[in-house]
């Protein structure tokens, strides 16, 4: 008989009971852990959605602040597509003719001029960026009588895109650090929109040119603003 070994209070019985309690406890703990993990996953989903909502609210708040801070009637839009190899030429935005957008309208960010609408469909549009050489803008240098034509540089966008300000006077008194703004001439871009900052000046036989660092971070475009009207106030 093995009863003597399992008598009440025996060391073996105590050990057995403790083992069973530990097993039972581990099963309960495992069940509780699974419940907690399920709740954590739910919270993560909720947190992710809250972040999306916060981002959407921040975008709308930013759009309202931008519209209030300018004299323009603007339509906010998000960049939804860009070509990896030609990201400095064009981007697509999620607003089109149904939102009152048409070709040749100026596109801004809170940092300055982004470009202009070159194609508009019902629900989306294409923006020709300032960094493309085909986007030419009449520009003036702050604190100077100098006026020229600003555009992107062909084949110069392997890294950070730069702009070229051409047709300055031969002895142009401009220097690195001066800001460049739109003149408002040409009927597309309104006056006094920031374009960038002069990095260096190249003197020529007949005129001068300046290399300009754009004020807009074109590699990280998110929200933009299409100017529907320049006389909203």
Buried (B, 14 or more C-beta within 10 A) or exposed (E): EEEEEEEEEEEEEEEEEEEEEEEEEEEEEEEEEEEEEEEEEEEEEEEEEEEEEEEEEEBEEBBEEBBEEBEBBBBBBBBEEBEEEEBBBBBBBBBBBEBBBEEEBBBBBBBBBBBBBBBBEEEBBBBBBBBBBEBBBBBBBBEBEBBBBBBBBEEBBEEEBBBBBBBBBEEBBBEEEBBBBBBBEEEBBBEEBBBBBBEEBEEEEEBBBBBBBBBBEBEEBEBBBBBBEBEEE
